[in-house]
């Protein structure tokens, strides 16, 4: 049994439409990294609208008392930060574009906050 983050196999990223501003379109795709340098995470930004609304799927590996899992959610990009609505497991996630191809992800759950850098995963 792996303790790494695994996204559903059938996941599909929809390329942003032509009318989506480049600063929003930059979030599109699958991102992977580690929180606190030890907890595996993957963020798939599936759709991005011209108004900055997104749909996502977030997968995590072993994280404190949480077993690996995946949750779908939605959120909104404001400036250079994507803020997700609370996931079904109670987690709050923000992802800030710190440079082209690097997101600073913060994951908060049950009073604990974890953070780390995620980079675009090979498609």
C-alpha positions in Angstrom: 0.0 0.0 0.0 1.5 3.3 -1.1 1.3 6.4 1.1 1.7 8.7 -1.9 -1.0 11.0 -3.4 -2.8 9.4 -6.3 -5.3 11.2 -8.6 -8.1 9.3 -10.2 -7.0 7.7 -13.5 -9.9 9.2 -15.5 -9.1 12.8 -14.5 -9.1 15.2 -17.4 -7.7 18.8 -17.5 -9.8 20.9 -19.8 -7.6 23.5 -21.6 -8.7 27.1 -20.8 -10.8 28.8 -23.5 -9.3 31.6 -25.5 -11.1 34.3 -23.4 -9.5 33.2 -20.1 -6.8 35.7 -18.9 -3.3 34.3 -19.0 -2.8 34.9 -15.3 -5.8 32.5 -14.6 -4.9 30.0 -17.4 -1.4 29.6 -15.8 -3.1 27.6 -13.0 -4.5 25.0 -15.3 -2.9 21.5 -15.1 -1.7 19.0 -12.6 0.7 20.2 -9.8 2.6 18.0 -7.4 4.8 18.5 -4.4 5.3 17.9 -0.7 3.8 19.7 2.3 6.3 20.3 5.1 8.8 18.4 3.0 7.3 15.1 3.8 3.6 14.8 2.9 2.8 14.1 -0.8 0.1 16.2 -2.5 -1.3 16.6 -6.0 -3.5 19.5 -7.2 -5.3 19.1 -10.5 -6.8 22.3 -11.8 -9.4 20.9 -14.1 -11.2 23.9 -15.4 -10.6 27.7 -15.3 -13.2 30.2 -16.3 -12.7 33.7 -17.7 -13.9 35.0 -14.3 -11.3 33.0 -12.4 -13.6 30.2 -11.1 -11.9 26.8 -11.0 -12.8 23.2 -10.5 -10.1 21.0 -8.9 -9.3 17.5 -7.7 -6.9 17.3 -4.7 -5.1 14.1 -3.7 -3.1 13.6 -0.6 -0.8 10.9 0.7 -0.5 10.1 4.4 -1.0 13.4 6.2 -0.9 13.2 10.0 -3.9 11.1 10.9 -5.4 11.2 7.4 -5.0 8.2 5.2 -4.3 8.9 1.5 -7.4 10.2 -0.4 -8.8 12.5 -3.0 -11.4 15.2 -3.0 -13.1 17.3 -5.6 -13.7 20.9 -5.1 -14.0 24.4 -6.6 -12.6 27.8 -5.9 -11.7 31.1 -7.3 -8.5 32.8 -8.4 -7.9 36.3 -7.0 -4.7 38.1 -8.1 -2.1 35.3 -8.0 -3.8 33.1 -5.4 -6.3 30.3 -5.9 -8.5 29.7 -2.9 -10.6 26.6 -2.7 -13.8 26.2 -1.0 -13.6 23.8 2.0 -13.1 20.3 0.8 -15.4 17.4 2.0 -12.8 16.3 4.5 -12.8 19.8 6.1 -9.5 21.0 4.6 -8.9 24.5 3.4 -6.3 24.9 0.6 -4.8 28.0 -1.0 -2.2 27.9 -3.9 -0.2 31.1 -4.7 1.7 31.4 -8.0 5.1 32.4 -6.8 6.8 32.1 -10.2 5.9 30.6 -13.6 5.6 26.9 -12.9 5.7 27.0 -9.1 2.8 27.2 -6.6 3.1 27.7 -2.9 0.4 25.5 -1.4 -1.0 25.8 2.1 -3.3 23.0 3.4 -5.1 23.6 6.7 -7.0 20.8 8.5 -8.1 20.4 12.1 -6.1 23.4 13.4 -2.9 22.3 11.7 -1.3 24.1 8.7 1.0 22.5 6.2 2.8 24.2 3.3 5.1 23.5 0.5 6.1 24.2 -3.2 4.3 22.3 -6.0 5.5 22.2 -9.5 3.7 21.3 -12.7 3.7 17.5 -13.0 4.7 15.8 -16.2 1.5 15.3 -18.2 
